[in-house]
Amino acid sequence: MGSRLPRILIVLAGVMGADGVMLAAASAHLPDAARLASASSMLLLHAAALLGTVALAERGVIHLGIGMLAGWGFFVATALFAGDLTLRHYAGHGLFPMAAPTGGALLIASWLALAVAAAWPRRIEKS
């Protein structure tokens, strides 16, 4: 995969992981921080999922286009979900109505897209 897309997704996964660790620390030290713990878990889990998706796509194990779509879905959906919970904790309001559930639904769709990407037949190169 010669484009910058995989590198961009890897950078975003790194930022997601760092944010997840920071929110885990905050949830351990702040009172009533259950939302931050949930946001942290989502960020850390989906940062790893994003890295795995990029690795599988680069190796040709999954359908490239569908896999990249799933990867972007993991990023956007996790940002919506974790961003909404974090803003609710610190500012007392969310991103927009239904932001966290929208992120959750998009995460489900992204996992299903990853499953489709794995089931899609790879192009067999002729020698």
C-alpha positions as CSV (number, residue, x, y, z in Angstrom):
1,M,0.0,0.0,0.0
2,G,2.0,3.0,-1.2
3,S,-0.3,5.8,0.0
4,R,0.1,7.9,3.1
5,L,-3.2,6.5,4.4
6,P,-1.8,3.7,6.5
7,R,0.8,6.0,8.1
8,I,-2.0,8.5,8.9
9,L,-4.1,5.8,10.5
10,I,-1.1,4.6,12.5
11,V,-0.4,8.1,13.8
12,L,-4.1,8.4,14.8
13,A,-3.9,5.1,16.6
14,G,-0.9,6.3,18.5
15,V,-2.8,9.5,19.5
16,M,-5.8,7.4,20.5
17,G,-3.6,5.1,22.7
18,A,-1.9,8.1,24.4
19,D,-5.3,9.7,25.1
20,G,-6.6,6.4,26.4
21,V,-3.7,6.2,28.9
22,M,-4.2,9.8,30.0
23,L,-7.9,9.2,30.6
24,A,-7.2,6.0,32.5
25,A,-4.9,8.0,34.8
26,A,-7.5,10.7,35.2
27,S,-10.2,8.2,36.0
28,A,-8.0,6.6,38.7
29,H,-7.5,10.0,40.4
30,L,-10.6,12.0,39.9
31,P,-13.9,11.5,41.8
32,D,-16.9,10.2,39.8
33,A,-14.9,9.5,36.7
34,A,-16.6,6.4,35.4
35,R,-17.2,8.1,32.0
36,L,-13.5,8.7,31.7
37,A,-12.7,5.0,32.4
38,S,-15.2,4.0,29.7
39,A,-13.7,6.5,27.2
40,S,-10.2,5.2,28.1
41,S,-11.2,1.6,27.4
42,M,-12.7,2.4,24.1
43,L,-9.7,4.4,23.0
44,L,-7.1,1.8,24.0
45,L,-9.1,-1.1,22.5
46,H,-9.8,0.6,19.2
47,A,-6.3,2.0,18.9
48,A,-5.1,-1.6,18.9
49,A,-7.9,-2.6,16.5
50,L,-6.9,0.2,14.1
51,L,-3.2,-0.9,14.1
52,G,-4.3,-4.5,13.5
53,T,-6.6,-3.5,10.6
54,V,-3.8,-1.5,8.9
55,A,-1.4,-4.4,9.4
56,L,-3.8,-6.9,7.9
57,A,-4.6,-4.6,5.0
58,E,-0.9,-4.0,4.2
59,R,-0.3,-7.7,4.2
60,G,-3.2,-8.3,1.8
61,V,-5.0,-10.5,4.3
62,I,-8.2,-8.4,4.1
63,H,-9.8,-6.4,1.3
64,L,-7.9,-3.2,1.1
65,G,-10.7,-0.7,0.5
66,I,-13.2,-2.2,3.0
67,G,-10.4,-2.6,5.6
68,M,-9.4,1.0,5.3
69,L,-13.1,2.0,5.6
70,A,-13.3,-0.1,8.8
71,G,-10.1,1.6,10.0
72,W,-11.5,5.1,9.5
73,G,-14.7,4.0,11.1
74,F,-12.8,2.8,14.2
75,F,-11.1,6.2,14.4
76,V,-14.2,8.4,13.9
77,A,-16.5,6.3,16.0
78,T,-14.1,6.1,18.9
79,A,-13.5,9.9,18.7
80,L,-17.3,10.4,18.9
81,F,-17.8,8.0,21.7
82,A,-14.8,8.9,23.9
83,G,-15.0,12.6,23.0
84,D,-18.7,12.7,24.1
85,L,-18.0,11.0,27.4
86,T,-14.9,13.1,28.1
87,L,-16.7,16.3,27.4
88,R,-19.6,15.3,29.6
89,H,-17.2,14.7,32.5
90,Y,-15.2,18.0,32.1
91,A,-17.8,20.4,30.6
92,G,-21.1,18.9,31.8
93,H,-22.5,18.5,28.3
94,G,-21.8,16.2,25.3
95,L,-20.6,16.9,21.8
96,F,-24.1,16.8,20.4
97,P,-27.3,14.8,21.2
98,M,-26.7,11.1,20.6
99,A,-23.0,11.4,19.9
100,A,-21.9,8.5,22.1
101,P,-24.7,6.1,20.8
102,T,-23.8,7.2,17.2
103,G,-20.2,6.4,17.9
104,G,-21.2,3.0,19.3
105,A,-23.3,2.2,16.3
106,L,-20.5,3.2,14.0
107,L,-18.1,1.0,16.0
108,I,-20.4,-2.0,15.5
109,A,-20.6,-1.2,11.7
110,S,-16.8,-0.9,11.6
111,W,-16.3,-4.3,13.2
112,L,-18.8,-5.8,10.7
113,A,-16.9,-4.1,7.9
114,L,-13.7,-5.7,9.1
115,A,-15.4,-9.1,9.0
116,V,-16.6,-8.4,5.4
117,A,-13.1,-7.3,4.5
118,A,-11.7,-10.6,5.8
119,A,-14.4,-12.6,4.0
120,W,-13.9,-10.8,0.7
121,P,-11.7,-12.8,-1.7
122,R,-8.3,-11.5,-2.3
123,R,-7.1,-10.9,-5.9
124,I,-4.9,-13.8,-6.8
125,E,-1.9,-12.7,-8.9
126,K,-1.0,-14.8,-11.9
127,S,2.6,-15.8,-12.4
